[in-house]
Amino acid sequence: MYVGRVSGTVVATIKNELFLGRKLLVVDRLDLATLASLSAGKPARSQPGAKYDIAVDMVQAGEGDIVLVLDEGNSARQIVDREPDGAIRAVIVGIVDEIAMAGDARADV
Amino acid sequence: MQFARVIGTLVATQKAAGLEGVKFLVVQPLDKHRQPVGEPVIAADGTAQAGPGELVFIIASREAALALPQPFVPVDHAIVGIVDQADVH
């Protein structure tokens, strides 16, 4: 899993039936420095050129939210109850309230 | 899943079992602002409705095969949706 920031939405009419009625969000992966600044109570910004995923939202997340993202197929299929053949991988499984990094990581900021 | 632009089609008569009837497209992976990133890849069309010029989203790895009518076939990228609108900041 990784911590990401929701930066957008995707709308599609023609799509795999698994995604019907589900919300697709663009999530930017946050790097260590950004996690450390979050930990220090500063707002997180997406880094330019950061890796991203178009992920299925299971927790009513919205743009700007810091979220917990699962990027593994078997777990994703369990969550949407579509084992063993659902074509799904990235899923938003939580909205992060707080993240606390150890002192060493924080020192990088 | 990531954004990609369909930039071509590919036909192969001789192919691995299970891939009969699967449409292959050449896609260019994009960043979230829809700018090209990395090299083009060949993706199976899980929607069966995508064509050149279209903005799509693709799924990679094992899950790609699961997007096709017959799952567990040898593919590593598949188109799973055609984007109508993307609102990304």
Backbone of each chain as ProteinMPNN parsed JSONL, in Angstrom:
{"seq_chain_A": "MYVGRVSGTVVATIKNELFLGRKLLVVDRLDLATLASLSAGKPARSQPGAKYDIAVDMVQAGEGDIVLVLDEGNSARQIVDREPDGAIRAVIVGIVDEIAMAGDARADV", "coords_chain_A": {"N_chain_A": [[0.844, -1.187, 0.0], [0.324, 2.321, -0.415], [0.726, 5.833, 0.362], [-1.247, 8.367, -0.913], [-2.287, 11.274, -2.807], [-5.348, 12.567, -3.711], [-5.923, 13.732, -6.913], [-7.643, 14.145, -8.97], [-10.466, 13.325, -11.136], [-11.961, 10.698, -13.086], [-14.022, 10.08, -15.812], [-15.851, 7.634, -17.451], [-17.713, 6.081, -19.976], [-17.75, 3.806, -21.579], [-16.487, 0.963, -20.363], [-14.803, -1.582, -18.455], [-17.038, -3.918, -17.051], [-16.79, -4.243, -14.37], [-16.239, -1.779, -13.286], [-18.539, -0.359, -13.349], [-20.732, 1.933, -11.902], [-18.871, 2.618, -10.022], [-16.529, 4.857, -8.507], [-13.879, 6.49, -10.115], [-10.715, 7.643, -9.353], [-7.92, 9.845, -9.715], [-4.832, 9.295, -8.297], [-2.011, 10.629, -6.795], [1.162, 9.4, -6.049], [2.8, 9.833, -2.983], [5.969, 11.132, -2.033], [8.831, 10.469, 0.148], [9.708, 12.874, 1.345], [7.43, 14.419, 1.192], [5.678, 12.953, 2.772], [6.938, 13.301, 5.174], [6.593, 16.042, 5.539], [3.873, 16.137, 5.779], [3.617, 14.757, 8.147], [4.697, 16.596, 9.794], [2.683, 18.304, 9.983], [2.191, 19.971, 7.876], [0.523, 21.014, 4.853], [0.089, 18.619, 2.2], [1.479, 18.511, -1.033], [1.085, 17.375, -4.382], [3.838, 15.961, -6.056], [5.51, 17.184, -8.964], [5.539, 15.102, -11.81], [5.216, 12.82, -10.333], [4.557, 9.334, -9.664], [1.441, 7.875, -10.56], [-1.898, 6.585, -10.04], [-4.883, 5.431, -11.548], [-7.462, 4.904, -9.609], [-9.874, 2.768, -7.98], [-12.418, 4.034, -5.992], [-13.244, 3.264, -2.711], [-14.036, 4.451, -0.424], [-15.36, 6.856, -0.362], [-13.713, 9.064, -1.042], [-12.302, 12.273, -1.941], [-11.229, 14.987, -4.119], [-8.049, 16.244, -3.235], [-7.875, 14.893, -0.852], [-5.865, 12.961, 1.413], [-4.913, 9.735, 0.955], [-5.081, 6.15, 1.504], [-3.731, 3.746, -0.493], [-4.234, 0.727, -2.132], [-2.407, -1.456, -4.098], [-2.672, -4.045, -5.429], [-3.633, -6.99, -6.932], [-5.065, -9.389, -5.956], [-5.976, -8.715, -3.389], [-7.478, -6.483, -4.017], [-9.506, -7.624, -5.525], [-10.771, -9.128, -3.564], [-11.832, -7.074, -2.007], [-13.747, -5.872, -3.666], [-15.307, -7.989, -3.958], [-14.991, -9.767, -6.137], [-13.702, -12.206, -6.866], [-12.491, -14.999, -8.789], [-11.644, -13.419, -10.865], [-11.693, -10.613, -11.377], [-10.857, -7.649, -13.089], [-9.034, -5.728, -11.652], [-6.974, -3.546, -9.745], [-5.695, -1.209, -8.458], [-6.904, 0.314, -5.59], [-8.618, 2.616, -3.544], [-8.448, 2.517, -0.197], [-8.652, 3.788, 2.21], [-8.988, 6.856, 4.094], [-6.58, 9.044, 5.081], [-6.08, 10.124, 8.345], [-4.032, 10.936, 9.958], [-0.493, 10.961, 9.897], [2.463, 9.792, 11.237], [5.797, 10.296, 11.157], [9.015, 8.899, 11.859], [11.678, 10.553, 13.705], [14.108, 10.747, 12.161], [13.336, 10.643, 9.467], [11.841, 12.901, 9.359], [13.733, 14.809, 9.567], [14.689, 15.16, 7.045], [13.213, 17.072, 5.778]], "CA_chain_A": [[0.0, 0.0, 0.0], [1.059, 3.573, -0.366], [-0.063, 7.015, 0.682], [-1.371, 9.207, -2.096], [-3.156, 12.444, -2.727], [-6.306, 12.539, -4.814], [-5.729, 14.95, -7.703], [-8.598, 14.311, -10.058], [-11.506, 12.328, -11.371], [-12.038, 10.181, -14.448], [-15.352, 9.615, -16.176], [-15.842, 6.783, -18.638], [-18.976, 5.364, -20.21], [-17.373, 2.472, -22.029], [-15.454, 0.474, -19.444], [-14.998, -2.927, -17.932], [-18.271, -3.915, -16.24], [-16.415, -4.19, -12.955], [-16.169, -0.385, -12.835], [-19.857, 0.279, -13.435], [-21.22, 2.411, -10.606], [-17.771, 2.89, -9.092], [-15.865, 6.127, -8.775], [-12.457, 6.38, -10.45], [-9.985, 8.85, -8.975], [-6.484, 9.879, -9.978], [-4.112, 9.439, -7.039], [-0.559, 10.804, -6.928], [1.942, 8.767, -4.982], [3.577, 10.839, -2.252], [7.332, 10.684, -1.731], [9.213, 10.501, 1.564], [9.753, 14.258, 1.831], [6.049, 14.886, 1.345], [5.145, 12.272, 3.951], [7.541, 13.941, 6.342], [5.987, 17.351, 5.769], [2.53, 15.828, 6.299], [3.835, 14.365, 9.528], [4.987, 17.824, 10.532], [1.469, 19.103, 10.027], [2.058, 20.872, 6.724], [-0.297, 20.409, 3.796], [0.871, 17.894, 1.195], [1.225, 18.798, -2.445], [1.584, 16.343, -5.287], [5.093, 16.346, -6.697], [5.453, 17.073, -10.426], [6.13, 13.876, -12.328], [5.041, 11.689, -9.41], [3.792, 8.204, -10.179], [0.028, 8.002, -10.22], [-2.777, 5.485, -10.409], [-6.321, 5.645, -11.606], [-7.852, 3.902, -8.611], [-11.291, 2.66, -7.636], [-12.639, 4.589, -4.662], [-14.156, 2.48, -1.875], [-14.209, 5.12, 0.88], [-15.931, 8.198, -0.557], [-12.657, 10.072, -1.032], [-12.504, 13.354, -2.902], [-10.021, 15.681, -4.52], [-7.293, 16.865, -2.154], [-7.75, 13.981, 0.296], [-4.711, 12.072, 1.531], [-5.567, 8.431, 1.016], [-4.318, 4.915, 1.549], [-4.018, 3.066, -1.754], [-3.808, -0.66, -2.247], [-2.149, -1.722, -5.513], [-2.394, -5.491, -5.528], [-4.85, -7.544, -7.515], [-5.866, -10.339, -5.174], [-6.639, -7.978, -2.309], [-8.485, -5.623, -4.645], [-10.648, -8.479, -5.904], [-11.482, -9.456, -2.325], [-12.57, -5.907, -1.545], [-14.945, -5.65, -4.479], [-15.995, -9.27, -3.982], [-14.976, -10.271, -7.501], [-12.681, -13.232, -7.072], [-11.047, -14.816, -8.934], [-11.29, -12.888, -12.179], [-11.969, -9.188, -11.58], [-9.697, -6.914, -13.625], [-8.904, -4.553, -10.8], [-5.717, -3.592, -8.995], [-5.52, -0.082, -7.536], [-8.126, 0.634, -4.863], [-8.46, 3.506, -2.398], [-9.047, 1.757, 0.901], [-8.764, 4.564, 3.445], [-8.646, 8.28, 4.09], [-5.6, 9.17, 6.164], [-6.322, 11.217, 9.295], [-2.774, 11.418, 10.511], [0.645, 10.082, 9.682], [3.567, 10.261, 12.078], [7.057, 9.715, 10.714], [10.055, 8.951, 12.89], [12.482, 11.76, 13.66], [15.109, 10.771, 11.1], [12.694, 10.978, 8.203], [11.387, 14.276, 9.448], [14.902, 15.678, 9.43], [14.957, 15.402, 5.626], [12.41, 18.173, 5.237]], "C_chain_A": [[0.875, 1.231, 0.0], [0.118, 4.717, -0.003], [-0.072, 7.916, -0.547], [-2.263, 10.404, -1.832], [-4.065, 12.429, -3.953], [-6.191, 13.84, -5.599], [-6.729, 15.084, -8.839], [-9.577, 13.166, -10.182], [-11.484, 11.901, -12.834], [-13.454, 9.679, -14.687], [-15.246, 8.801, -17.459], [-17.19, 6.082, -18.758], [-18.672, 3.93, -20.609], [-16.238, 1.995, -21.146], [-15.764, -0.955, -19.057], [-16.188, -2.907, -16.974], [-17.988, -3.851, -14.735], [-16.462, -2.763, -12.405], [-17.515, 0.324, -12.895], [-20.31, 0.677, -12.034], [-20.131, 2.673, -9.594], [-17.07, 4.17, -9.505], [-14.382, 5.907, -9.024], [-11.77, 7.708, -10.139], [-8.525, 8.725, -9.378], [-5.784, 10.157, -8.655], [-2.616, 9.565, -7.314], [0.136, 10.155, -5.753], [2.8, 9.827, -4.297], [4.949, 10.29, -1.887], [7.648, 10.89, -0.237], [9.176, 11.929, 2.12], [8.343, 14.79, 2.076], [5.387, 14.238, 2.552], [5.673, 12.938, 5.21], [6.897, 15.3, 6.604], [4.549, 17.194, 6.247], [2.606, 15.54, 7.78], [4.076, 15.589, 10.401], [3.792, 18.775, 10.535], [1.315, 20.08, 8.88], [1.17, 20.212, 5.663], [0.575, 19.734, 2.744], [0.493, 18.348, -0.191], [1.728, 17.616, -3.257], [2.865, 16.856, -5.922], [4.959, 16.225, -8.208], [6.137, 15.782, -10.879], [6.0, 12.676, -11.412], [4.299, 10.557, -10.11], [2.335, 8.378, -9.764], [-0.701, 6.727, -10.593], [-4.175, 6.028, -10.62], [-6.892, 4.518, -10.751], [-9.353, 3.925, -8.377], [-11.472, 3.128, -6.194], [-13.655, 3.752, -3.885], [-14.515, 3.226, -0.585], [-14.76, 6.54, 0.762], [-14.872, 9.288, -0.433], [-12.97, 11.142, -2.077], [-11.201, 14.068, -3.169], [-9.369, 16.386, -3.335], [-7.111, 15.964, -0.945], [-6.435, 13.205, 0.233], [-5.27, 10.677, 1.799], [-4.565, 7.276, 1.072], [-4.719, 4.106, 0.313], [-3.407, 1.67, -1.752], [-3.58, -0.916, -3.731], [-1.735, -3.176, -5.672], [-3.705, -6.184, -5.899], [-5.692, -8.438, -6.624], [-6.638, -9.645, -4.061], [-7.754, -7.112, -2.88], [-9.729, -6.436, -5.006], [-11.45, -8.895, -4.676], [-12.378, -8.297, -1.91], [-13.832, -5.67, -2.353], [-15.741, -6.946, -4.664], [-16.106, -9.824, -5.4], [-13.805, -11.219, -7.729], [-13.275, -14.311, -7.971], [-10.664, -14.012, -10.172], [-11.657, -11.419, -12.408], [-10.717, -8.463, -12.034], [-9.518, -5.615, -12.856], [-7.627, -4.672, -9.989], [-5.604, -2.454, -7.994], [-6.853, 0.311, -6.919], [-7.79, 1.59, -3.725], [-9.2, 2.867, -1.239], [-9.143, 2.553, 2.199], [-8.467, 6.028, 3.213], [-7.769, 8.514, 5.316], [-5.941, 10.372, 7.047], [-4.999, 11.82, 9.73], [-1.673, 10.432, 10.144], [1.801, 10.659, 10.497], [4.835, 9.545, 11.65], [8.08, 9.837, 11.833], [10.971, 10.15, 12.653], [13.457, 11.848, 12.505], [14.514, 11.191, 9.762], [12.299, 12.443, 8.192], [12.547, 15.249, 9.203], [15.217, 16.0, 7.975], [14.249, 16.634, 5.083], [13.197, 19.484, 5.27]], "O_chain_A": [[2.045, 1.172, 0.379], [-1.105, 4.588, -0.054], [0.971, 8.187, -1.142], [-2.897, 10.524, -0.784], [-3.6, 12.295, -5.085], [-6.341, 14.924, -5.035], [-6.665, 16.05, -9.6], [-9.526, 12.183, -9.443], [-11.044, 12.649, -13.706], [-14.013, 8.947, -13.871], [-14.626, 9.232, -18.432], [-17.732, 5.563, -17.782], [-19.236, 2.976, -20.072], [-15.145, 2.561, -21.175], [-16.857, -1.463, -19.306], [-16.328, -1.98, -16.177], [-18.843, -3.455, -13.943], [-16.694, -2.557, -11.214], [-17.613, 1.494, -12.525], [-20.277, -0.128, -11.104], [-20.422, 2.927, -8.425], [-17.02, 4.523, -10.684], [-13.706, 5.227, -8.252], [-12.197, 8.764, -10.607], [-7.964, 7.629, -9.381], [-6.098, 11.131, -7.971], [-2.026, 8.716, -7.982], [-0.257, 10.34, -4.601], [3.453, 10.628, -4.967], [5.08, 9.135, -1.484], [6.833, 11.414, 0.522], [8.678, 12.163, 3.221], [8.097, 15.516, 3.04], [4.627, 14.885, 3.272], [4.945, 13.116, 6.187], [6.679, 15.672, 7.757], [4.056, 18.012, 7.024], [1.782, 16.007, 8.567], [3.713, 15.62, 11.577], [3.878, 19.902, 11.025], [0.42, 20.924, 8.896], [1.087, 18.986, 5.595], [1.665, 20.214, 2.431], [-0.684, 18.548, -0.489], [2.68, 16.94, -2.867], [2.97, 18.028, -6.281], [4.359, 15.267, -8.695], [7.2, 15.427, -10.371], [6.595, 11.63, -11.667], [3.514, 10.789, -11.029], [2.047, 8.968, -8.723], [-0.198, 5.9, -11.354], [-4.596, 6.971, -9.95], [-6.819, 3.344, -11.112], [-10.014, 4.949, -8.549], [-10.769, 2.675, -5.291], [-14.782, 3.553, -4.336], [-15.228, 2.683, 0.26], [-14.633, 7.334, 1.694], [-15.104, 10.315, 0.205], [-13.79, 10.939, -2.972], [-10.187, 13.792, -2.528], [-10.041, 17.038, -2.536], [-6.269, 16.245, -0.092], [-5.957, 12.842, -0.842], [-6.012, 10.472, 2.76], [-3.389, 7.416, 0.737], [-5.897, 3.82, 0.103], [-2.239, 1.472, -1.419], [-4.457, -0.63, -4.546], [-0.591, -3.483, -6.007], [-4.739, -5.984, -5.261], [-6.908, -8.265, -6.545], [-7.806, -9.948, -3.819], [-8.837, -7.017, -2.303], [-10.858, -5.985, -4.814], [-12.675, -9.001, -4.742], [-13.527, -8.494, -1.514], [-14.87, -5.309, -1.799], [-16.712, -6.995, -5.419], [-17.167, -10.29, -5.816], [-13.023, -11.051, -8.664], [-14.486, -14.524, -7.919], [-9.482, -13.925, -10.503], [-11.909, -11.029, -13.547], [-9.646, -8.628, -11.45], [-9.819, -4.535, -13.363], [-7.239, -5.77, -9.591], [-5.433, -2.701, -6.8], [-7.815, 0.604, -7.629], [-6.796, 1.401, -3.023], [-10.418, 2.693, -1.283], [-9.664, 2.044, 3.192], [-7.783, 6.395, 2.259], [-8.166, 8.219, 6.444], [-6.073, 11.494, 6.56], [-4.856, 13.036, 9.856], [-1.898, 9.222, 10.09], [2.076, 11.857, 10.448], [4.935, 8.323, 11.768], [8.021, 10.757, 12.65], [11.033, 10.692, 11.549], [13.622, 12.92, 11.921], [15.101, 11.982, 9.023], [12.402, 13.131, 7.177], [12.357, 16.356, 8.7], [15.912, 16.973, 7.683], [14.639, 17.177, 4.05], [12.683, 20.522, 4.854]]}, "seq_chain_B": "MQFARVIGTLVATQKAAGLEGVKFLVVQPLDKHRQPVGEPVIAADGTAQAGPGELVFIIASREAALALPQPFVPVDHAIVGIVDQADVH", "coords_chain_B": {"N_chain_B": [[-4.144, 1.651, -12.642], [-3.491, 3.447, -15.652], [-3.444, 6.427, -17.705], [-3.632, 6.303, -21.302], [-2.832, 6.764, -24.763], [-4.313, 5.676, -27.706], [-2.419, 4.693, -30.378], [-2.127, 3.129, -32.575], [-2.745, 0.08, -34.485], [-2.484, -3.495, -34.224], [-1.839, -6.509, -35.853], [-1.75, -9.988, -35.579], [-1.386, -13.104, -36.888], [-0.426, -15.575, -36.226], [-0.437, -16.646, -33.072], [-0.254, -17.002, -29.448], [-2.107, -19.62, -27.844], [-5.46, -18.975, -26.938], [-5.494, -16.329, -27.46], [-6.952, -15.831, -29.686], [-9.069, -13.819, -31.611], [-8.691, -11.651, -30.006], [-8.27, -8.198, -29.855], [-5.524, -6.209, -30.669], [-3.876, -3.23, -29.708], [-1.693, -0.459, -30.313], [-0.434, 1.415, -27.762], [0.329, 4.528, -26.198], [1.629, 5.126, -23.142], [0.591, 7.588, -20.722], [1.23, 10.528, -18.682], [-0.415, 11.972, -15.765], [-1.31, 14.353, -16.734], [-1.797, 13.828, -19.275], [0.422, 13.686, -20.942], [2.935, 12.148, -22.988], [4.693, 9.365, -21.61], [7.443, 7.329, -21.225], [7.92, 4.305, -23.235], [5.935, 3.186, -26.074], [3.436, 0.614, -25.667], [2.05, -2.654, -26.341], [-1.307, -3.295, -26.133], [-4.015, -5.372, -25.158], [-7.39, -5.091, -26.213], [-9.706, -4.645, -23.947], [-12.17, -3.497, -23.945], [-13.133, -3.752, -26.437], [-13.878, -1.741, -28.069], [-12.234, 0.387, -28.502], [-10.207, 2.718, -30.37], [-7.732, 4.085, -32.716], [-6.357, 7.208, -31.663], [-7.944, 7.577, -29.485], [-8.408, 8.42, -25.999], [-7.621, 6.416, -23.37], [-7.879, 4.16, -20.508], [-5.5, 1.996, -19.048], [-4.762, -1.256, -17.763], [-2.216, -2.963, -16.054], [0.042, -5.787, -15.83], [-0.795, -8.96, -14.29], [-3.503, -8.583, -14.025], [-4.347, -7.59, -16.428], [-4.999, -9.67, -18.17], [-7.319, -10.519, -17.046], [-9.184, -8.784, -17.881], [-10.177, -9.557, -20.24], [-12.433, -11.445, -22.414], [-11.892, -14.195, -22.256], [-10.329, -15.218, -19.5], [-7.013, -15.339, -17.945], [-5.201, -15.463, -20.07], [-2.205, -15.027, -22.098], [-1.364, -11.943, -21.718], [-0.08, -8.651, -20.992], [-0.83, -6.002, -20.783], [-3.864, -4.247, -20.791], [-6.651, -2.561, -22.25], [-9.077, -1.015, -20.346], [-11.026, 0.876, -20.242], [-12.655, 3.672, -21.856], [-11.889, 7.01, -21.898], [-14.139, 9.555, -21.108], [-14.132, 11.976, -19.853], [-11.632, 13.695, -18.091], [-10.647, 15.116, -15.156], [-8.18, 16.592, -13.884], [-5.806, 17.81, -11.575]], "CA_chain_B": [[-4.432, 1.943, -14.036], [-2.895, 4.686, -16.123], [-3.955, 6.937, -18.972], [-2.844, 5.989, -22.491], [-3.432, 7.177, -26.029], [-4.211, 4.639, -28.732], [-1.697, 5.287, -31.507], [-2.017, 2.222, -33.709], [-3.337, -1.251, -34.348], [-1.527, -4.563, -34.495], [-2.466, -7.775, -36.23], [-0.868, -11.158, -35.578], [-2.169, -14.304, -37.198], [0.163, -16.639, -35.417], [-0.253, -16.174, -31.687], [-0.417, -18.002, -28.402], [-3.471, -20.109, -27.646], [-6.264, -18.131, -26.041], [-5.508, -14.939, -27.928], [-7.762, -15.721, -30.896], [-10.166, -12.856, -31.491], [-8.333, -10.518, -29.15], [-7.78, -7.062, -30.635], [-4.343, -5.569, -30.08], [-3.664, -1.84, -30.085], [-0.458, 0.162, -29.849], [-0.813, 2.546, -26.913], [1.399, 5.306, -25.574], [1.277, 5.499, -21.766], [0.617, 9.029, -20.49], [1.188, 10.935, -17.284], [-1.789, 12.349, -15.406], [-1.703, 15.503, -17.555], [-1.949, 13.246, -20.612], [1.634, 13.832, -21.746], [3.555, 10.831, -23.149], [5.749, 8.974, -20.689], [7.942, 5.991, -21.533], [7.784, 3.764, -24.586], [4.626, 2.586, -26.372], [3.272, -0.816, -25.393], [0.921, -3.281, -27.028], [-2.332, -3.646, -25.156], [-5.229, -6.035, -25.637], [-8.52, -4.186, -25.999], [-10.732, -5.266, -23.104], [-13.482, -2.885, -24.193], [-13.459, -4.118, -27.82], [-14.454, -0.577, -28.759], [-11.265, 1.483, -28.59], [-9.575, 2.876, -31.676], [-6.664, 5.073, -32.752], [-6.678, 8.578, -31.295], [-8.739, 7.677, -28.266], [-7.806, 8.431, -24.664], [-8.144, 5.24, -22.669], [-7.042, 3.782, -19.376], [-5.009, 0.631, -19.2], [-4.373, -1.974, -16.549], [-1.015, -3.726, -16.382], [0.377, -7.018, -15.097], [-1.675, -10.122, -14.381], [-4.895, -8.152, -14.112], [-4.687, -7.311, -17.823], [-5.65, -10.845, -18.747], [-8.655, -10.676, -16.461], [-10.091, -7.833, -18.54], [-10.588, -10.119, -21.527], [-13.531, -12.419, -22.284], [-11.339, -15.439, -21.733], [-9.256, -14.78, -18.6], [-5.806, -16.155, -17.823], [-4.478, -15.569, -21.344], [-0.926, -14.329, -21.955], [-1.209, -10.522, -22.049], [0.377, -7.905, -19.808], [-1.485, -4.694, -20.706], [-5.175, -4.267, -21.432], [-7.485, -1.359, -22.148], [-10.278, -1.357, -19.573], [-12.054, 1.912, -20.332], [-12.413, 4.802, -22.755], [-12.131, 8.186, -21.058], [-15.006, 10.621, -21.612], [-13.708, 13.231, -19.25], [-10.672, 13.578, -16.999], [-10.512, 16.416, -14.51], [-7.023, 16.313, -13.028], [-5.018, 19.017, -11.266]], "C_chain_B": [[-3.854, 3.296, -14.395], [-3.582, 5.135, -17.421], [-3.052, 6.473, -20.109], [-3.596, 6.485, -23.708], [-3.261, 6.045, -27.016], [-3.551, 5.251, -29.957], [-1.549, 4.314, -32.679], [-2.712, 0.898, -33.446], [-2.289, -2.297, -34.684], [-2.29, -5.847, -34.809], [-1.422, -8.875, -36.185], [-1.724, -12.382, -35.843], [-1.72, -15.457, -36.307], [0.324, -16.123, -33.99], [-0.583, -17.264, -30.69], [-1.893, -18.384, -28.246], [-4.205, -19.23, -26.648], [-6.374, -16.709, -26.515], [-6.307, -14.764, -29.224], [-8.892, -14.716, -30.657], [-9.88, -11.676, -30.598], [-7.74, -9.413, -30.015], [-6.603, -6.419, -29.914], [-4.186, -4.147, -30.603], [-2.311, -1.38, -29.56], [-0.872, 1.371, -29.015], [0.426, 3.219, -26.337], [0.952, 5.66, -24.158], [1.468, 7.008, -21.563], [0.727, 9.315, -18.991], [-0.206, 11.487, -16.987], [-2.259, 13.582, -16.163], [-1.803, 15.122, -19.026], [-0.779, 13.586, -21.53], [2.318, 12.468, -21.823], [4.639, 10.571, -22.106], [6.16, 7.538, -21.015], [7.655, 5.575, -22.965], [6.374, 3.21, -24.805], [4.61, 1.099, -26.003], [2.088, -1.331, -26.21], [-0.07, -3.747, -25.981], [-3.473, -4.382, -25.834], [-6.396, -5.102, -25.317], [-9.638, -4.902, -25.243], [-12.114, -4.669, -23.312], [-14.025, -3.304, -25.558], [-13.991, -2.933, -28.611], [-13.475, 0.574, -28.915], [-10.643, 1.532, -29.985], [-8.528, 3.966, -31.638], [-7.157, 6.484, -32.441], [-7.383, 8.691, -29.968], [-7.898, 7.679, -26.991], [-8.457, 7.308, -23.864], [-7.437, 5.099, -21.329], [-6.74, 2.306, -19.443], [-4.668, 0.04, -17.836], [-3.205, -2.87, -16.939], [-0.922, -4.972, -15.507], [-0.695, -8.093, -15.256], [-3.132, -9.726, -14.594], [-5.33, -7.867, -15.552], [-5.453, -8.473, -18.432], [-7.083, -10.978, -18.263], [-9.673, -9.734, -17.1], [-10.643, -8.391, -19.845], [-11.674, -11.175, -21.329], [-13.053, -13.765, -21.749], [-10.172, -15.073, -20.812], [-8.076, -15.751, -18.592], [-5.175, -16.458, -19.175], [-3.204, -14.737, -21.23], [-0.918, -12.901, -22.504], [-0.758, -9.779, -20.788], [-0.14, -6.461, -19.734], [-2.838, -4.822, -21.388], [-5.878, -2.939, -21.22], [-8.756, -1.753, -21.413], [-11.334, -0.258, -19.603], [-11.639, 2.995, -21.311], [-12.826, 6.061, -21.998], [-13.051, 9.179, -21.774], [-14.486, 11.962, -21.133], [-12.727, 12.939, -18.13], [-10.444, 14.974, -16.447], [-9.4, 16.268, -13.478], [-6.213, 17.59, -12.82], [-3.631, 18.659, -10.756]], "O_chain_B": [[-3.741, 4.182, -13.548], [-4.206, 4.343, -18.126], [-1.853, 6.273, -19.914], [-4.82, 6.611, -23.698], [-2.162, 5.505, -27.148], [-4.061, 6.222, -30.517], [-0.908, 4.647, -33.675], [-3.197, 0.631, -32.347], [-1.308, -1.997, -35.364], [-3.247, -6.213, -34.126], [-0.319, -8.703, -36.705], [-2.673, -12.661, -35.11], [-2.523, -16.191, -35.73], [1.151, -15.245, -33.742], [-1.121, -18.312, -31.044], [-2.792, -17.578, -28.484], [-3.64, -18.799, -25.643], [-7.227, -15.955, -26.049], [-6.335, -13.673, -29.793], [-9.578, -14.762, -29.636], [-10.724, -10.793, -30.44], [-6.827, -9.652, -30.806], [-6.668, -6.123, -28.721], [-4.345, -3.894, -31.797], [-1.839, -1.836, -28.519], [-1.579, 2.252, -29.504], [1.427, 2.571, -26.032], [-0.004, 6.416, -23.987], [2.367, 7.622, -22.138], [0.378, 8.486, -18.151], [-1.079, 11.473, -17.855], [-3.46, 13.844, -16.238], [-1.882, 15.982, -19.904], [-0.953, 13.755, -22.737], [2.297, 11.709, -20.854], [5.411, 11.468, -21.768], [5.317, 6.642, -21.072], [7.211, 6.372, -23.791], [5.699, 2.815, -23.854], [5.64, 0.425, -26.027], [1.255, -0.566, -26.696], [0.274, -4.493, -25.064], [-3.853, -4.052, -26.958], [-6.399, -4.416, -24.295], [-10.412, -5.663, -25.824], [-13.116, -5.257, -22.906], [-15.228, -3.223, -25.807], [-14.503, -3.11, -29.716], [-13.85, 1.635, -29.414], [-10.564, 0.52, -30.682], [-8.429, 4.699, -30.653], [-8.226, 6.9, -32.89], [-7.427, 9.77, -29.375], [-6.845, 7.046, -26.908], [-9.676, 7.261, -23.705], [-6.495, 5.839, -21.044], [-7.572, 1.484, -19.827], [-4.331, 0.755, -16.892], [-3.199, -3.464, -18.017], [-1.705, -5.168, -14.577], [-1.415, -8.117, -16.254], [-3.894, -10.433, -15.254], [-6.52, -7.895, -15.866], [-6.446, -8.272, -19.131], [-7.95, -11.484, -18.975], [-10.877, -9.872, -16.886], [-11.487, -7.762, -20.484], [-11.828, -11.731, -20.241], [-13.705, -14.39, -20.912], [-9.122, -14.656, -21.301], [-8.145, -16.84, -19.161], [-4.677, -17.56, -19.407], [-3.113, -13.849, -20.381], [-0.506, -12.681, -23.643], [-1.019, -10.217, -19.667], [0.085, -5.775, -18.738], [-2.945, -5.439, -22.448], [-5.735, -2.285, -20.186], [-9.435, -2.704, -21.799], [-12.421, -0.431, -19.052], [-10.455, 3.213, -21.567], [-13.955, 6.172, -21.52], [-12.777, 9.591, -22.901], [-14.409, 12.936, -21.882], [-12.954, 12.046, -17.314], [-10.092, 15.896, -17.182], [-9.647, 15.868, -12.34], [-5.967, 18.348, -13.759], [-2.837, 19.548, -10.449]]}, "name": "protein", "num_of_chains": 2, "seq": "MYVGRVSGTVVATIKNELFLGRKLLVVDRLDLATLASLSAGKPARSQPGAKYDIAVDMVQAGEGDIVLVLDEGNSARQIVDREPDGAIRAVIVGIVDEIAMAGDARADVMQFARVIGTLVATQKAAGLEGVKFLVVQPLDKHRQPVGEPVIAADGTAQAGPGELVFIIASREAALALPQPFVPVDHAIVGIVDQADVH"}
